[in-house]
Structure formats: C-alpha cells, structure tokens
Amino acid sequence: MKDISLEMELLRAYDAHADAIFRHCYFKTGERELAQDMTQDVFLKAWSYMQQKHQILNMRAFLYRLADNLVIDWYRKRKATSLDTLVDAGFEPADIDHKVEEQAEASLALAKLRELGEDDQKLITWRFVEDLSPREIGDILDQSENVVSVRIHRALKKLKSLLQ
C-alpha cells in the first residue's frame, strides 16, 4: 500500500516538474535528446531513492539537484572523452604554446585592424573573418572582382605596416 502512495507522489512530481527539469537540462547541454534522457534519469533516480524509504523534504529542489548532478557528470565524461580524443589525434602539450602565440598574434591584428579606415576594416573582415570571396564582396559593393582584390591587397598592406 505504501508503494502506491510513493508512486502517486512521484507521478504528481513528474506532472508538476518534468517540463521544467527538461528545460533545465536542455539549457545546460543544448542537446534535446540528451535532455530528454536526463529528465527520465532524474525521475528514475528519484523513484529509486523513494523506494529506499528516504524522506524528500522539497521534491522540486531534490529533482533539480539530481538534474544538476547528471549534467555535471555528463560534462566530466565529455571533457575526459575530448582529452582522450586529443591525445589519440597526436596532441602534444607543446601545441599549447603555439596556440597561445597564435591567439596573441590574432589579438594584436584585431587591435591594429581597428586603426584602419572603415572601408578597409570591412574588406578584411568580409574576406578573412566571414570568408566571402572577392566576387561576393564585389556583389555587395557593386564593384568588379578585380577592383575588390586590389582593394583587399592594399588594405592588407596597410595592416601589415601597422603590425611592424
């Protein structure tokens, strides 16, 4: 008889909180199917906990705590997996120094880019950040592909002189 009241309590909790738990998991992970699985796991864990005769004082808080723990576990597994993937792909700790140098150079280039005129900034941004071809930029500016290529070359030349 006691299990029926536990079951009813869990069903009431599910009706009241399942959507919110799903949204919480989805917001944290950005993956719909994963959030659905996590929501299901939250209620399975709650059921198991309730069957062990543990008292839950605040069901909503308890469910959110379970959901947070599942999200944390997922991130830990994901991080370990991505580190293993890096090692398998031949990642070397020395690569970090190279990445830091690249990021520093990119930051400097962006700072110097702001010193160029607005037209030159747009050309470089369109070409190298947004990866538009000279033809596409020409269509935007209503200019020929050759004119755009020359303008990009000149803008790069100005940027290089600012970097030296």
Secondary structure, DSSP 4 states (H G I P E B T S, - for coil): -HHHHHHHHHHHHHHHHHHHHHHHHHHHH--HHHHHHHHHHHHHHHHHHHHTT---S-HHHHHHHHHHHHHHHHHHHHHHHHHHHHHHTT--THHHHHHHHHHHHHHHHHHHHTTS-HHHHHHHIIIIIS---HHHHHHHHT--HHHHHHHHHHHHHHHHHHH-
